[in-house]
Each structure stands twice: as C-alpha cells, then as structure tokens.
C-alpha cells in the first residue's frame, strides 16, 4: 500500500483547483485563452485516459474473479453508472464557465464541484495505493480538469464581490474536498479486486461524460479552434508518452 504517496497525489489533484483562482489577475483575453487551453487539454487527457487506461484496468481487476465476458459486462455496467452519476450531478448542480455569472452561480458551482471532487479523491487514493504510475496519470488528468473548475468558481465570485480573498476561500474549500475523499477511502474502504474494478469503471464513466458532454461543447462555444486543437493534441501526446514510459 502506497498510502503516503496516495494522500500526496490526492492533495495535489485537489489543490490544483487553486491555480484557477490566480487567473483573475490576468487580462480577460489571456484568461479566456487560458480557460480554453485548460479545458481542451483536460478533455483529451480525461477521455483517452479513461478509454485506454482506466476502463481496461477495470476489466483486468474483474478478470481475477470472473470470466472475461462477465468482466467486460460488469465494467460496462459500472461505466454506465458513472456516466449516470455525472449526468445527475450536472442536472442538479450545472457547471458553467461564464465570466458574467453572479455570486450565487459561483456558490452553486462550488457545491457541484465538491460533489465531483470527493469521488475523484477516492479514486485517486485507491488507484495510487495499487499502482503509483496509474495514480500519477489519474492525478495529472484530474489536476488539469480542476484548474478550469477553479476558474469557474473564482471568476463569478470575484466579479461580484471584487474580493480575491473570498474567491480564494471558496476555491480552497473545493480543493480540500479531494483529499477528504482520500481520507474516506482510507478509513472506510477496504481495497479488493471488486472495489478496484468498480471504482475504475465508475470514474472512467464520469470522466468520459465530463469530457464529451461538458468540456467539448463548452470549448466549441468560444470558436477559438486553433487553441483548442493545439491543447487537445498536447493532451493526447501526454497520454501517449505516459503509455510508452509506464
């Protein structure tokens, strides 16, 4: 068990949300470019990591107990469950990256992100406990996703209150929800092949839904395709390098 490293990576993934708070110091143009690049990069990393790493790992863990066909079916069921969870969360607490949103919108977005971050913290902790290399890959993907999430919290609150401290505080609360998820995993979840298979498939489903149905449509709204293509390609390259190295 790589418990200490698992806690460290979960904390890094969560606290990357705070990076988004510092975007409010940039000009609007640079903030928008940074936002588009971050979303594009996160979308590609999350999608390819889910399809070619997390989901196959889920099948692999189930295969220790079940026959190959049953393992694939179980992974698909829990992947679908993960997508359903993400859909329900988004319907109840829709995320937005609209800079003109008001204070209330920032609070609602923060609540939704906290709900997203807790299972991400659980997944990061359990994944790293079993495989440090895969845990590192997942940490990078989640961190790149958390940066634009930090922006989506900070900008509405800052533009309403003109207080960086208040924007930073709410983003910090969201950031600590990720290591809190890791703590839940440490205290209450006993690692097993079934748990790894279920968690990998569920988080894969969540990340696929976020990548395809949330991030990509959000990117296309800005119609800055050059930035989108560049950072989306960089995300794919990062995943490929990870596969070659590990």
C-alpha positions as semicolon CSV with decimal commas, in nm:
position;residue;x (nm);y (nm);z (nm)
1;X;0,000;0,000;0,000
2;X;0,144;0,335;-0,106
3;X;-0,069;0,523;0,148
4;X;0,151;0,830;0,192
5;X;0,200;0,881;-0,181
6;X;-0,172;0,824;-0,236
7;X;-0,255;1,105;0,008
8;X;0,004;1,334;-0,152
9;X;-0,126;1,280;-0,506
10;X;-0,488;1,322;-0,394
11;X;-0,393;1,650;-0,229
12;X;-0,205;1,770;-0,538
13;X;-0,503;1,685;-0,759
14;X;-0,739;1,873;-0,529
15;X;-0,525;2,178;-0,468
16;X;-0,466;2,227;-0,839
17;X;-0,812;2,385;-0,823
18;X;-0,648;2,683;-0,653
19;X;-0,446;2,758;-0,966
20;X;-0,770;2,868;-1,128
21;X;-0,807;3,142;-0,866
22;X;-0,498;3,322;-0,991
23;X;-0,642;3,358;-1,341
24;X;-0,838;3,660;-1,217
25;X;-0,510;3,853;-1,214
26;X;-0,476;3,808;-1,590
27;X;-0,638;4,016;-1,859
28;X;-0,973;3,897;-1,990
29;X;-0,820;3,788;-2,318
30;X;-0,546;3,587;-2,153
31;X;-0,792;3,444;-1,903
32;X;-1,014;3,322;-2,185
33;X;-0,722;3,169;-2,375
34;X;-0,602;3,000;-2,058
35;X;-0,951;2,871;-1,991
36;X;-0,995;2,731;-2,343
37;X;-0,649;2,571;-2,339
38;X;-0,708;2,417;-1,995
39;X;-1,047;2,277;-2,092
40;X;-0,913;2,136;-2,421
41;X;-0,614;1,975;-2,253
42;X;-0,824;1,830;-1,971
43;X;-1,085;1,697;-2,213
44;X;-0,836;1,499;-2,423
45;X;-0,640;1,364;-2,125
46;X;-0,953;1,256;-1,942
47;X;-1,110;1,091;-2,247
48;X;-0,804;0,894;-2,361
49;X;-0,700;0,801;-2,008
50;X;-1,050;0,669;-1,940
51;X;-1,084;0,471;-2,263
52;X;-0,735;0,322;-2,285
53;X;-0,622;0,302;-1,923
54;X;-0,890;0,313;-1,653
55;X;-1,157;0,108;-1,831
56;X;-0,914;-0,170;-1,938
57;X;-0,781;-0,175;-1,580
58;X;-1,137;-0,223;-1,453
59;X;-1,179;-0,526;-1,680
60;X;-0,839;-0,654;-1,566
61;X;-0,934;-0,644;-1,197
62;X;-1,271;-0,810;-1,254
63;X;-1,096;-1,083;-1,455
64;X;-0,920;-1,203;-1,139
65;X;-1,260;-1,324;-1,017
66;X;-1,488;-1,360;-1,320
67;X;-1,463;-1,492;-1,673
68;X;-1,357;-1,241;-1,944
69;X;-1,708;-1,188;-2,086
70;X;-1,858;-1,127;-1,740
71;X;-1,570;-0,892;-1,655
72;X;-1,638;-0,680;-1,963
73;X;-2,012;-0,669;-1,890
74;X;-1,953;-0,566;-1,528
75;X;-1,710;-0,292;-1,633
76;X;-1,960;-0,161;-1,889
77;X;-2,239;-0,161;-1,628
78;X;-2,036;0,041;-1,377
79;X;-1,902;0,269;-1,651
80;X;-2,264;0,344;-1,744
81;X;-2,339;0,401;-1,376
82;X;-2,054;0,652;-1,359
83;X;-2,196;0,839;-1,658
84;X;-2,541;0,841;-1,497
85;X;-2,395;0,979;-1,174
86;X;-2,221;1,258;-1,364
87;X;-2,540;1,337;-1,559
88;X;-2,748;1,359;-1,240
89;X;-2,491;1,581;-1,069
90;X;-2,480;1,816;-1,368
91;X;-2,859;1,841;-1,380
92;X;-2,879;1,927;-1,012
93;X;-2,567;2,144;-0,999
94;X;-2,483;2,256;-1,355
95;X;-2,128;2,383;-1,407
96;X;-2,060;2,697;-1,607
97;X;-1,756;2,896;-1,721
98;X;-1,944;3,219;-1,794
99;X;-1,744;3,511;-1,653
100;X;-2,060;3,725;-1,624
101;X;-2,222;3,484;-1,379
102;X;-2,308;3,623;-1,038
103;X;-2,216;3,529;-0,685
104;X;-2,498;3,278;-0,642
105;X;-2,387;3,093;-0,952
106;X;-2,034;3,065;-0,814
107;X;-2,167;2,913;-0,490
108;X;-2,385;2,660;-0,673
109;X;-2,093;2,568;-0,897
110;X;-1,871;2,522;-0,590
111;X;-2,123;2,279;-0,438
112;X;-2,136;2,079;-0,760
113;X;-1,757;2,064;-0,782
114;X;-1,728;1,946;-0,421
115;X;-1,963;1,658;-0,507
116;X;-1,743;1,580;-0,809
117;X;-1,417;1,604;-0,615
118;X;-1,497;1,362;-0,332
119;X;-1,528;1,052;-0,556
120;X;-1,227;1,175;-0,754
121;X;-1,028;1,180;-0,429
122;X;-1,146;0,827;-0,350
123;X;-1,046;0,708;-0,697
124;X;-0,705;0,876;-0,683
125;X;-0,627;0,729;-0,340
126;X;-0,735;0,375;-0,428
127;X;-0,565;0,386;-0,768
128;X;-0,234;0,513;-0,628
129;X;-0,247;0,260;-0,344
130;X;-0,247;-0,016;-0,605
131;X;-0,040;0,137;-0,887
132;X;0,167;0,455;-0,843
133;X;0,217;0,507;-1,217
134;X;-0,154;0,486;-1,295
135;X;-0,226;0,702;-0,991
136;X;0,011;0,966;-1,125
137;X;-0,162;0,960;-1,464
138;X;-0,500;0,999;-1,297
139;X;-0,367;1,282;-1,081
140;X;-0,249;1,474;-1,389
141;X;-0,583;1,428;-1,563
142;X;-0,783;1,537;-1,259
143;X;-0,549;1,828;-1,190
144;X;-0,588;1,962;-1,543
145;X;-0,965;1,930;-1,507
146;X;-0,962;2,101;-1,167
147;X;-0,786;2,414;-1,295
148;X;-1,079;2,528;-1,513
149;X;-1,311;2,426;-1,229
150;X;-1,121;2,668;-1,005
151;X;-1,173;2,937;-1,267
152;X;-1,546;2,864;-1,281
153;X;-1,570;2,924;-0,905
154;X;-1,333;3,219;-0,868
155;X;-1,440;3,439;-1,157
156;X;-1,812;3,472;-1,073
157;X;-1,744;3,529;-0,704
158;X;-1,462;3,775;-0,772
159;X;-1,653;3,977;-1,033
160;X;-1,945;4,003;-0,791
161;X;-1,755;4,080;-0,470
162;X;-1,425;4,219;-0,608
163;X;-1,260;4,023;-0,327
164;X;-0,977;3,786;-0,416
165;X;-0,979;3,650;-0,059
166;X;-1,344;3,548;-0,085
167;X;-1,291;3,388;-0,427
168;X;-0,983;3,206;-0,300
169;X;-1,166;3,084;0,014
170;X;-1,447;2,916;-0,176
171;X;-1,199;2,760;-0,418
172;X;-0,994;2,634;-0,123
173;X;-1,299;2,462;0,024
174;X;-1,348;2,282;-0,306
175;X;-0,979;2,190;-0,316
176;X;-0,977;2,017;0,024
177;X;-1,278;1,803;-0,076
178;X;-1,042;1,589;-0,286
179;X;-0,807;1,484;-0,002
180;X;-1,122;1,446;0,211
181;X;-1,235;1,182;-0,039
182;X;-0,896;1,014;0,000
183;X;-0,947;1,011;0,378
184;X;-1,286;0,845;0,334
185;X;-1,124;0,577;0,117
186;X;-0,850;0,521;0,375
187;X;-1,088;0,491;0,671
188;X;-1,384;0,305;0,527
189;X;-1,297;0,129;0,202
190;X;-1,106;-0,200;0,213
191;X;-0,922;-0,247;-0,117
192;X;-1,014;-0,557;-0,318
193;X;-1,026;-0,661;-0,681
194;X;-1,401;-0,592;-0,688
195;X;-1,363;-0,244;-0,541
196;X;-1,084;-0,155;-0,782
197;X;-1,289;-0,282;-1,075
198;X;-1,596;-0,086;-0,967
199;X;-1,412;0,238;-0,886
200;X;-1,208;0,234;-1,208
201;X;-1,519;0,178;-1,421
202;X;-1,729;0,441;-1,240
203;X;-1,465;0,712;-1,251
204;X;-1,399;0,623;-1,616
205;X;-1,768;0,679;-1,691
206;X;-1,770;1,009;-1,504
207;X;-1,462;1,134;-1,687
208;X;-1,591;1,025;-2,029
209;X;-1,917;1,210;-1,972
210;X;-1,741;1,525;-1,849
211;X;-1,501;1,517;-2,144
212;X;-1,754;1,461;-2,423
213;X;-2,075;1,619;-2,296
214;X;-1,945;1,903;-2,080
215;X;-1,597;2,016;-2,180
216;X;-1,611;1,975;-2,559
217;X;-1,940;2,168;-2,600
218;X;-1,803;2,439;-2,371
219;X;-1,488;2,467;-2,584
220;X;-1,683;2,498;-2,909
221;X;-1,882;2,794;-2,777
222;X;-1,573;3,015;-2,797
223;X;-1,487;2,916;-3,158
224;X;-1,113;2,951;-3,095
225;X;-1,032;2,631;-3,277
226;X;-0,657;2,682;-3,310
227;X;-0,606;2,696;-2,932
228;X;-0,846;2,405;-2,890
229;X;-0,664;2,182;-3,141
230;X;-0,321;2,264;-3,002
231;X;-0,404;2,186;-2,640
232;X;-0,623;1,888;-2,725
233;X;-0,330;1,741;-2,920
234;X;-0,094;1,814;-2,630
235;X;-0,325;1,618;-2,403
236;X;-0,319;1,319;-2,638
237;X;0,060;1,338;-2,659
238;X;0,085;1,340;-2,279
239;X;-0,125;1,024;-2,253
240;X;0,078;0,851;-2,526
241;X;0,406;0,942;-2,354
242;X;0,269;0,800;-2,031
243;X;0,182;0,473;-2,206
244;X;0,531;0,449;-2,360
245;X;0,711;0,525;-2,036
246;X;0,497;0,318;-1,799
